Amino acid sequence: MDIVLKSLASAIATAIILIIAKFSGPKMAGAIGGIPIIFAISYVLLTMNDKSLSRQFLIGGIYGAIGAILFSLILIWLNVQFIKTHWLNFAIAYVLCFLFALVLVYFTNK
């Protein structure tokens, strides 16, 4: 049941961002969606007396923020180098950042 509530909270956050995009435009939605939602969820978990889980969740959020910055930099570089393949550039940047996050979590859990 716990995972259902967490998924529901994530879905509500995504819905709010999409509503903002509809009425305020993509720039505003991107700015708000760029704020790591994970930090808000971590705060909720902290207040629910599960400090060990919330700490790990917060650390994961920090890794995700680092990955998002890396994703942006890689995507910008790829789009400058290979302008005609922007969808392929997106996929490559996404996969590289996903792998970066996996490696980061793997090596910091030892």
Steps between C-alpha positions, in 0.01 A plus 500: 500500500791730573622489139150583376489817710848604385404438138182700547698792645733488200205491259343802668828693475525412130139604441563837663802558276297409189218735603755779548636422153153531351418836657840666554705356218785253470765733642321533833421128512863417425619729776263345753548145373875548515480536876569150626166373629699241690599760759137575576422130536807459721372775728165325530676176587708681764187618668358148495772372740677283242831683506713218354283471190469875456878548526557247222223659296659844544842370398340344193341837424839667517639239260203564273565875505864439406384266224255765372775759476723248323211412267454865403870550433530181293185581302617854424840371389346227281255745341786737415702217347218310327213742439298281262465208743337676796279201596795264487702753703224501762500120523879485526512767771220328692668160491837646602347683797300195603819293496679777691235489773520119521879509528485777758256307718691174455838644604365704791320200654820300554 
